[in-house]
Amino acid sequence: MTSADPIIAVVDDESPVRTMLGRLLRLADYRVSAFASGEEFLASLAAQQPACAILDIHMPGLSGLEVQSRLRAAHMPIPVVFITASDDISLDRSASEIGAVRLLRKPFSSDELLEAVGLALRSAGDRT
């Protein structure tokens, strides 16, 4: 890993999920910053902006959807991959409407996550 490798932010209130996703992403040569809440993630953006964010939709405090809305309102075009354990199909539309690259339902495979992150990074490159 080098300082040129993209930083992926993992935002999930469940420590085992953050740990598992961090390991998977590091094995794929990404640098990872993990956050236990949307508030913690947003506060970190003054110091470092990730190339992509993986946001859990349902968290105490700010939900992933609210975090994405705040990113858009602040004109911070960080591509977002949402993750959720919910089977609520209305989340697909909500996530799409606020610009999510993809929404993955838990449990998802390593390949699905890495594909979504790759898509997010390509979409970020398209914006520059």
N, C-alpha and C positions, 0 to 999 in steps of 0.2 A: 504494500500500500504506500502511496505517496501523497504529498499534500495536493497533488493535482486530481486525485480521485474524488469523485463527487461525494458530498455529505448528504446523507439521507436522515431526516428527522423522523423518529418513531415516537408517536404521542399516543399513549394508552395508559389508563389508570391501573391496569393489572401488571404487576412486576414480572410474572412468568412470561407474559406475552411480549413485553419489551425485551426481555432477555433472549427469548427464542428468535424474535425477528432480528435483533441485533446480531446474533451469531450467524444467522443465515445471510444477512447482508454483508457482514465482514468476510465470510467465506467467498462471496462473490466480488470481493475487492472494493467494497464501498466503505467509506468512513461513516460512522453512525453517531448521532446525538440522540439520546433518549430522554423523554420527558413524561412525567406522571400526570400532567394536566395540560389543558389548553392554555391556561393562564401562564404556566411556567414556559411553555413553548413560545408564546407571543412575547414574553418578557426577554427571551434570549435573542430575538431577532435584531436588536440593536447591535449586538456584538458579532453575530454570524448568521448569514442567510443560507439555508440549505438549498440544494439543487432540487429537492423533492421532499414532500412530507407525507407520511403515512399516518392518517388520523383515525382513531376509533370514533365512531359516531356517538356512542352512548358513554359519557363520562360524567362524573360529578362536576359541578361548576359549568364551565363552557363545554358544550357538546362539540363534536368535530364539525358539524354543520355551522355552528356559530363561529368557530375558529376560521373556517373557510370564508365565511361572510366578512369577517373582520379583515382578513388578508386582502380580499377584493376591495373593500372600502378604503384600505390604506394603499391601494395600487401596488401591492406586492405580488407579482405574478409567479408565485411558487406553485408548481404543479402538485396536485393532491390526489392520493389514492386513499379512499375510505375503506375501513374494515368494520365489520359489524357481526354480531351474533344474532341479530334480529332477522326474522323472515318477513318483515313488513315490506310489501312490494312498493309502497309509496315512497320508500327511501331511494329507490332507483331514480325516480323522477326528480326528487328533491336534490340528490347529489348531482345529477346531470345538469339541472337548472343553474346550480351555482358553480359549475365549471369543473367538476371532478373528472379526472382522467379515467378512473374506474372505481367501482365499488365491489369489494370482495366480501363474501359471506364466510364466516368462520364455520367449520374448519376449511381452509383453502390450502392448496398445495404450495410447496416451495416454488415450483415452476410458475404457477399462476401469479404469485407475488413478484417474482423476478421479472416476469413478462410485463406486469403492470408498471413496475418501477422503470424498466427500460422504455416503455411507452411514454411515461411521464418525463423522463430525461430527454427523449427525442422531442416531445412537445415543447419543452423549455428551450431547446435549441432553435426551434422554429420561431420562437418569440423574439429572439435576439437579432 
